[in-house]
Structures are given as structure tokens and as C-alpha cells.
Amino acid sequence: MPTNIVTTEDLKVFKEELLSGITELLNQQQSGVTKKWLKSTDVMKMLEISPGTLQNLRINGTLPFSKIGGLIYYDVQDIQEVLSENKVYNKY
């Protein structure tokens, strides 16, 4: 059985193809009525928070995220769950 050697260039090509495929899938999902995944800027606008606050929510584990090739994505359902779990009912 012949041996194949994988070079760093092969890995770079694979990474680019993988990221391209993931980006295409995300774009297809985003073309629908609602987005399943949001970028940081979208989440900051949605929650009306600063980049630092969003980073703190990531660091302390309050808001789950996925990181792909340096881009951070947030699942809309996760954001809604965090908001629901932290809902405060005022008794006054």
C-alpha cells in the first residue's frame, strides 16, 4: 500500500476548501427568512451591547459560540435560551 505524505500546503488547501464549503452553507441558510447563526456584530446590535460585553459573555460561558477560521458565530436559539433563562420577573 503506497504512503501519501501530507504537506502543510495540502492542509492549507483543505482548510480553504472546508471554510469555503462552510461559508456556502451558512450563506444558503442566511438567504432564508431567519438566520440560524449570527456573527458578533449582529449579536451586538441585537442585544445592544459593546464588543467587550460580548467577549465577557463568551469568556464566562454565558453565551455559547462556535469559532471557524477566526470568525465567531452564535446560534440564535442559544441566544434566545440565555435570555429566557435570565428573565427577571419584577414583583412590584
Stockholm file with secondary structure:
# STOCKHOLM 1.0

chainA/1-92         MPTNIVTTEDLKVFKEELLSGITELLNQQQSGVTKKWLKSTDVMKMLEISPGTLQNLRINGTLPFSKIGGLIYYDVQDIQEVLSENKVYNKY
#=GR chainA/1-92 SS CCCCCCCHHHHHHHHHHHHHHHHHHHHHHHTSSSCSEEEHHHHHHHHTCCHHHHHHHHHTTSSCCEEETTEEEEEHHHHHHHHHHTCCCCCC
#=GC SS_cons        CCCCCCCHHHHHHHHHHHHHHHHHHHHHHHTSSSCSEEEHHHHHHHHTCCHHHHHHHHHTTSSCCEEETTEEEEEHHHHHHHHHHTCCCCCC
//
